[in-house]
């Protein structure tokens, strides 16, 4: 009996040592996923903080660093890095798809075949160069404590045409915000240049979402064109009474892409890790982080939606379409129009 117990104890010691050495199943999950990757993104900084925690739990041996900035800031940074021939990031999560089209054409993206791409609700690159990872939704918003809902525009068209709203409106700058730019292209395509002329006549303030929301709170603005996530965030975190108006002529959902930088120009040449992180963000587990950040998910089998938002299926029932190829190929033409009718008109 003593010999038998000794043998059993020896076996336990050997098995325990194998587990501690990392050769068991628990050690395999990080095989090849050490080192570092850098992610450039336009998401809110506090959302990034939550993502850092989740990513550290998922990839404990991988150092993941974020750089946060608006679309204009990120694009300027990338332009400088492209000129230098070396990128400062390994993954990009930017505002809208047209920039992904440009970077793919420039030959600096790495293709990755995401296993569940058939579950994606939005368009993606068939070769795997980019996928939608989150949806930012452009809406209208007002303050029911300052204005009656019936007194403010219920459509994007009325936002530009209701003379009673002159000097009491605000929107983001389409020259620096990717979502504002793509939304303006969608509205231009739907209503033509006359829409931009009408918008110019409204003396719409062009400013950051945070400034516009503050003006909405005080009543200085009657209505603003803003991302839904900005309003939902204030409602959940601050108990704000600001309300979303889902425009009757359609919301403008903007699927924001995720893409991997090609190894030959990426910051850390850590492609396997970058693929694993991209896969995580597109998984149901990663999509929960997106929805927690008041944005919409992109998978057909993922039914959660943001706090105080509406289901994605309902949102997609009435939208204004955006031509992403046009957003890319006619960018300078569109920017010239927006400079004239939106930015300059606000001065």
TIDRENVEX-696310 format. One record per residue: residue in three letters; y, x, z of N, C-alpha, C in turn. Coordinates in steps of 0.05 Angstrom, whole numbers, plus 5000, padded with zeros to 4 digits. Layout:
REM residues N
alaYXZYXZYXZ;...
This chain:
REM residues 347
unk497650175000500050005000502550185000;unk502450395017504750575017505250704990;unk503150774976503350904950504550704930;unk503650444932504650244914507650194918;unk508550184944511350154950513050384939;unk511950624942513350864933513750854902;unk511650764888511850744859513950534851;unk513950304864515850094858518750184863;unk519150334885521750434891522750634870;unk520850794861521550994840522350864815;unk520950644807521650494783524450374785;unk525050264809527750144813529950354810;unk529450594821531350804820531950884791;unk529750904775529950974747531550764731;unk530850514736532250294722535250284730;unk535750334755538550334764540150554752;unk538850784749540251014737540850964708;unk538950824694539350754666541750574663;unk541950384681544150194680546850334684;unk546950514703549350654709550150854687;unk548250954672548851144651550151024627;unk550250744626551550614603549650574580;unk546950634584545050594562543850314562;unk544550164582543549884583545349714566;unk544949444566546449264549549349264557;unk549949284583552749274591554449504581;unk553149724575554649954565555049944535;unk553449784521553649774492556049634481;unk557249454497559449284487561849444479;unk562249684490564549844483563950074464;unk561550084453560850304435562750314412;unk564150544408565950574387568650444391;unk569150324414571650184419573350324441;unk573450584439575150734457577650814441;unk579350974454581751064440584050864443;unk585750844423588150684425588750544399;unk589950304402591150174378593850054387;unk595650044368598349934372598649684355;unk599749474367600149224353603149164352;unk604249104328606949014325606748704323;unk608448564338608448274337611148154343;unk611547904334614047764339613747554360;unk611447544374611047344395612747404420;unk613047194436614547234461613347454479;unk615047594493614047814510612247714533;unk612847484545611147384566608447294557;unk608247204532605647144520604047394516;unk605447604507604147864503603047964530;unk604447924552603448014578600847884585;unk600547624579598047484584595847604566;unk596547664541594547774522593648044531;unk595448204542594648474551592448454572;unk592748274590590848234611588148154600;unk588147964582585647864570584248084553;unk585948234538584848444521583648674538;unk584848734560583848944578581148864589;unk580748604595578248514605576048514583;unk576948454559575048444536574348724527;unk576348904526575949174516576849384537;unk575349414559576249584581576649874574;unk575349974553575550264546577550314524;unk578950094516580850124493583750094504;unk585450274497588250264504589750104482;unk590949874490592349704470595249694478;unk596949774459599849774464601249584445;unk603149434454604649244438607549344433;unk608549284410611449304404612349024396;unk614248914411615248644405618048654393;unk618448494372621048474359621148234340;unk623548154332623747944313622848044285;unk622547854267621547924240623248134227;unk625948104229627748294216627448574228;unk627148584254626748844268624148984260;unk622048824259619448934252619349024223;unk620548864205620548944177622149194172;unk624349224186626049464183624449704193;unk623049674216621549884227619249974208;unk617949774197615749834178616749964153;unk619049884143620249994119620750294123;unk621850364146622350644152619750804154;unk617750684166615150814169613750854142;unk614050654125612850674098614150904083;unk616750934086618151154072617151424083;unk616451424108615551674120612551734114;unk611151524104608351554097606451524120;unk607451434143605651394166606651164183;unk604850974188605550734204605350794234;unk606850644249606750674278604950474291;unk603550314275601750104286599050104272;unk597249964284594549924273594049634265;unk595449454278595249164273598049044272;unk598348854253600848704251600348414256;unk602048284272601947994275604847894271;unk605447824246608247754239608547454235;unk610947374228611647084229610446924207;unk610447024182609646854160608247004138;unk606646874121604847004102606147174080;unk608547114072609747254049609847554054;unk610347634078610447924084607748054082;unk605647894088602947994085602348044055;unk603347864038602947894009604248164000;unk606548214010607948464003606448714012;unk605448704037604048944047601348984034;unk600048764026597548794011598148923984;unk600148833971600848943945601649233947;unk602749313970603549593974601249773980;unk598849653985596349803988596149934016;unk597349814036597249944063595549774083;unk594149564073592549404090589549454087;unk588149404108585249454108583749184107;unk581949144088580448884086578248864106;unk578048634118575848584138574848294134;unk572248264130571048004126570447864152;unk572247694160571847544185569547344182;unk567647344200565247184197565746884196;unk567646784211568146504212570446404195;unk571046544173573346474157573146194145;unk570646084143570345814133571345604153;unk571845694177572845504198575945514200;unk577245674184580145694185581445454170;unk583345334182584645094171586645174150;unk587845404152589945494134588945704114;unk590645744094589945944073589646224085;unk587946384073587646664081587046824056;unk587147084059586647264036583647284032;unk582747214008579847204002578547474005;unk580047684001578947954004579048054033;unk580247894050580247964079582548144088;unk584748154072586948324079588748194101;unk588747924103590247794124589047514129;unk589447424154588447154162590647024179;unk590846764179592646624197591546644225;unk593146704245592146734272593546534292;unk595846434284597346244301599146084283;unk600045854293601745684277604345624294;unk606545704282609145634294610245394278;unk611245194292612044944280615044894282;unk616344874259619244824259619744524261;unk621444454281621944174287624944144292;unk625743904300628443844311628143794341;unk630243834356630143784384632943674394;unk632843514415635343414426635043384457;unk637243304470637243274499637642984505;unk635642834514635942554520637742494544;unk638442694559640242654581643242664572;unk643542754547646342774536646742584512;unk644642534497644842374473642542174471;unk643141944460641041754454639541844429;unk636941814430635241914408636141784381;unk636841524382637541384357640141494345;unk641641644361644241744351644042014336;unk641742144338641342404325639442384302;unk639642564282637942544258634942564265;unk633442404250630542394253629142544231;unk630642654212629542804190631043064185;unk629843254172631243504165633443434145;unk633043244128635043164108637543054122;unk637242884141639442774156640842984172;unk639343184181640543414196642743534180;unk642343554154644343674136646443474126;unk645843214128647643024115649142834133;unk648242804158649542614176652342724185;unk654442604175657142704180657842694210;unk656542514225657142494254656242744269;unk654542904256653443144270654943394263;unk657043374247658543614239659543774263;unk658944024264659844204286658244174311;unk656044024310654443974335651544054331;unk651044224311648244304304647944604306;unk645444684308644744974310642045024297;unk641745274287639145354275639045664276;unk636645774272636246064272637046174246;unk637546444246638446584222636146634203;unk636146524178633946574159633946854148;unk635947014154636047284144634647474164;unk634247384188632947554208630447434221;unk630147174218627747034229625846954207;unk623347044209621346974188620846684186;unk620546554210620046264209622446104199;unk624846184206627246054196627446094165;unk626846334156626946394127624946214112;unk622446214120620446054106621045764107;unk622145664130622845384133625045314113;unk627045494111629245444093628345434064;unk626345604057625245594030623845334025;unk622345234045620944984042622944754038;unk625144754053627144544051628644564024;unk629144804015630444843989628644733967;unk626044793968624244693948624044383948;unk624144273972623943983974626443833965;unk628843943972631243793968633243933949;unk632644173941634444313922636844443935;unk638544563917640844703927642844523940;unk642744263933644544073945644144053975;unk641744093983641144094012642644324026;unk642644554014644044784026647044744026;unk648044614005650944554005651644354027;unk649944154031650443964052650344094079;unk648444284082648144424107650644594113;unk651744714092654144874095656444704105;unk656544454096658744274104658544174132;unk656244224145655844134173656844334194;unk657744574184658544784203656444834224;unk653944864215651644914232651945194245;unk651745204271651745474284649145614278;unk649345874272646946034266646646234289;unk644646194306644346354330641446354339;unk640846514359638146534369637246274381;unk634646234383633545984394634345954424;unk634446174439635146154467638046054471;unk639846154453642646064455642845764447;unk641345694426641445414417640345224438;unk638245304452637045144473638945104496;unk640445324503642345304524644645114517;unk645445114493647544924484646544634483;unk643944604478642744344478642644234507;unk642144414526642044334554644744234564;unk646944374555649544304564650844074549;unk649644014525650743804509652743904488;unk653144174487654944284467653844244439;unk651144244437649744174412648443904416;unk648543744395647143484396644243504387;unk643843694369641143734358640844004347;unk638444114348637944384337635344384321;unk635244564301632844624286631644864299;unk629244834309628145054326625045034326;unk623745254334620845254336619945074360;unk617944914355616944734376616144884401;unk615045124398614045274421616345334441;unk618845374430621045434447621745204466;unk621444954455622044714471619744664491;unk617244694482614944644499614844844522;unk615645084516615645294537617645214559;unk620045124552621945044572621044804587;unk619644624574618744374588616644444609;unk614844624602612744694621613644874643;unk615145084636615945284656618345204673;unk620145044661622644984675623044684681;unk621144524672621444234676623744124660;unk624444254638626644164621626143884609;unk628243734606628043464594628443464564;unk628943694552629243714523626843594509;unk627243464487625043334473624843424444;unk622443424435621843494407622043244390;unk623243274366623243064346621543174323;unk619243034317617643114294618842974270;unk620243114253621842994232620142804214;unk621342574207619942374191619342474163;unk620942674153620342784127618443024128;unk617343074152615343274155616143514171;unk614343604189614743854203614244084184;unk614844324192614344564176612644754191;unk609944724190608144914204608045174189;unk608345394204608445664192606045814203;unk603945854186601646014196602246314196;unk602246424219603046704222600546884220;unk600647084202598247244196597847484215;unk595247554216594447804229593247984208;unk593848244209592848424188592448704201;unk590648854189589949124198591049324179;unk592349534189593449744173591249934163;unk591350014138589350194127589250454143;unk586750554146586250784163587951034155;unk588451064129589751304119592751324128;unk593851084135596651094144597050964171;unk594950874184595250744210595950944232;unk596850834254597751004276595551164289;unk593151044292591051174307588451194292;unk588351094267585851114251583451014267;unk583750794280581650684297580750404286;unk579650414262579150174247577149984261;unk574950094271572949914284574149764308;unk575849904323577149764345579049554335;unk580549614314582449424303580949174293;unk578749224280577148994270576148824293;unk575348944315574348794338576548634351;unk578948754352581248604364582048374346;unk582148414320582748194301580747974304;unk578148044306576047844309576447694335;unk577247834356577747694382579947494380;unk582247564368584447384365583747134349;unk581947164329581146934312578946774325;unk577746874346575546724359576646504377;unk574946304384575846094403577046214428;unk575946434438576946564463579846654458;unk580346784436583046884430584946654424;unk583946444411585646224404586746074429;unk585146094451586145974476588746104485;unk588946374480591346514488593746424470;unk593146374445595246274427596346004436;unk594545824442595345554451596745564478;unk595845744495597245774521600145864517;unk600645994494603346084487604845874472;unk604045624473605445394462605445394431;unk603545534419603145534390600545394384;unk600045344359597545204351595445394341;unk592945324345590745484335590245434306;unk588345584294587945574265585145504257;unk583445444277580645384271580045084272;unk578345004253577544724252575844634276;unk574444824288572744764311574044814338;unk576744854337578244894362580244664365;unk579744494385581244244387583544254408;unk583844464422586044484442588744504427;unk590844404440593544424429595544474451;unk597944554444599844644465600644424485;unk601544514508602544344529604744164517;unk604443904520606443694511606643694480;unk604843824466604943824437603143594426;unk602643594401600943394388598543534376;unk596243394372593943524360594643634333;unk593343864326593843994300593343794277;unk591243634279590643444258592943254253;unk594143164275596442984272598843124260;unk599243374269601443534258601243564228;unk598843624219598443674190598443424173;unk598643194186598742944171601342904156;unk603443044164606043014151607543274153;unk607543434132608743694132610343744106;unk612243924108613644034085612344294077;unk611344304053609844544044611744774038;unk610745014042612245264036610745424015;unk612045513995610845683974611145973983;unk608846083992609046354004609446573982;unk608346523958608846713936611846713929;unk613046483928615946473923617446613945;unk616646563970617946703993618047003989;unk615947113977615747393973617147483947;unk616347363925617347453899620347393895;unk621347183907624147103903625747143928;unk624947333944626147373970629147433968;unk629847613950632747693948634347453938;unk633347303919634747073909635146863931;unk633046813947633246623968635146723990;unk634946973997636747084018639647064010;unk640247103984642947083974644046793978;unk642346593972643146313976643546254005;unk641746354022641946294051644346434063;unk644946674053647346814062649846644056;unk649946544032652346384023652546124038;unk650445964039650545684048650045654078;unk648745844090648045814119649446014136;unk649146264131650246474148653346494145;unk654246524121657146544117658646284124;unk657346064119658545804125658945764155;unk657345904170657445874200659746034212;unk660846224197662846404208665646264210;
